[in-house]
Amino acid sequence: MSKSTSTSGPASGTASRSKPIMIVSGVAVAAALLGLVSYTATKPSGSGGDGGSSVAEVSVDPTAGVYPELEAYARRDASDKLALGRADAPVVLIEYADFKCGYCGKFARDTEPALVKKYVEDGTLRIEWRNFPIFGEESEAVARASWAAGQQGRFWEFHRAAYAEGAKEKGFGKERLAALGRQAGVGDLARFARDTDSAAARAAVSADKEQGYSLGATSTPSFLINGRPIAGAQPMETFTQAIDAAAKAAEATGRKAAGGESGEKPKSGESGEKPAAGR
């Protein structure tokens, strides 16, 4: 599937509207499996809170809108430094996001902390981060820096600092990234700088980005919850319904993935944003 980067991103204050997002699964099971899944991204209006935003529909049927082949995208790697929660949690939420995306920041500040408290802390949910930089060179640079912070166990602290209110407006130049590293409590800043510019960082970010494109994601944030695609920083209700349905389905099948724990926790808690010309 071609890599699409639309130039028509939503502007703050625009009315809620729906935009179809295409997700293509390319998981090989014995032979090549290619499924085309269409779902709708319902975008919130304005820049404040969940008030006035539309809620994406999530069926009460725990299997509705779920594509089992997409569950294979969960890594469940206990050593993954960009993941949060038990590797054997019954539900995995995968987030494809960009640190320059305002809607991603809204999710990080307003919704994610509540999900951590409600579901991660009791072992129900695991959150796996995927760097999906689509807004140009600074997006790529801050994605690599987040990976570098993760190598010293400070990814979620960096995540919180980079998504703080007003952070993206300051840009993500080299000096700014160093400042964010200090703010995140990265111990070895010289190593952090080297890791940010390393081939390993570029490869890790590229792998995440290619995975997002392989799914057909063209906007941020995009999510998979046990094979159920959700587009945009939807209100809390959308995520709780999807997580509850996934947990119910996992319980019904007695499914539990093998694995350990990832002990890191984020210190912080807009719908889908697309790259805009000149951003």
Secondary structure, DSSP 8 states (H G I E B T S, - for coil): ------S----TT----EEEEEEEE--BSSSB--EEEEEEEE--SSSSSSTT-------SSTTTT--GGGGGG----TT-TTEEEETT-SEEEEEEE-TT-HHHHHIIIIIHHHHIIIIITTTSEEEEEEE---S-HHHHHHHHHHHHHHHTT-HHHHHHHHTSTTTGGG---HHHHHHHHHHTT-S-HHHHHHHHTSHHHHHHHHHHHHHHHHTT--SBSEEEETTEEEESS--HHHHHHHHHHHHHHHHHHT------EE----S-----B---TT-
